[in-house]
């Protein structure tokens, strides 16, 4: 390559465009921070920030958000946890509190402070002008139509005339029909894909200061957004939500460089649920005004029992966010039991999960519990 310095490190970045979005828009603190220590990730430096990781799993939905005001939108993605575990990836680095309580696929009847959900990750692709950032602006031409974007960003959406590194709704030109047949159904599982991009944590979006404060101290929440916002400070007392260490943040691939179908018909053999309970502080350790949060659910494998010799197996992964203010006792802990589950047409048995945590003493840290559960046939 002309002009290439052989003394510099070189990286091959899988991307749907010759100029990857993760190089044009690397993670930008304080909203986004790269996640370090993921096995198999490639550490590439762009303007001082780490980028690039690949994951395997299933697309679940095209997210709303390909809009004119800010060219930033994407997809919901279900990680293949069997693949991740085989490679030594800590699932708590991928599925954080926010991936359960703020933007997972929730089980009916649960709210952010008492959340049970199928955890998912956002895949977000940036168009030209993301958050008003234009690395190169042509004088005298409006920014959003400035002919200064990378030359290979050739897709232009019809409504807003924004430039993208690839068509956000057809990211696999070779076979788009098998990739995006499910643009409005969150519960539908799409193709098995490989995704590549910048793995980051995002801010927990604790907006609506008064509503969040009111929810936190009274237990009254008009909306789930206020309930989520009010719980943020209880997840990591004394740490700002803009701090990359904060427990209530969530994981994203942002920007996204590539979606590639690798096995369209593959289905998971492991079911995954996450639980996130954030209790409020109280004067006593018992179930007093609302100082305790509790949740229970049943989880079965996603497939029928393969043979009479197959046995049910599960894994409970308790997260580092967990803190029992009063210690573990009858009111603070998690309990897993095997149960008959004749109501499920694909599984004869399942696990019943129950978890409960109570808030700490007034002036002390609140109680919190976060765990991931995986169940499969062995």
Secondary structure, DSSP 4 states (H G I P E B T S, - for coil): -TT--TTS-------SSSS-HHHHS---TTTEEEPP--TT---EEETTEEE-EEEEEEEEEEPS-B-SSSBEEEEEEEE-HHHHHHTT--HHHHS-HHHHHTTSEEPTT-BTTEEEEE--EEEEEE-TTGGG--SS--TTS-GGG-TTS-TT--EE-TTT--EESS-TT---TTSGGGT-S-TT-TT----EEEEEEEEEEE------HHHHHHHHHH---SSHHHHHHHHHHHHSTTS-TTSTT-TT-EEEEEEEEEEEEEETT---S-EEEEEEEEPPP-SSSSS-TT-EEEEEEEE--SS----TT--EEEEEEE-TT-B-TT-SBTTBEEEEEEEE-TTSTT-SEEEEEEEEEE---TTSPPPEEEEEEEEEE-
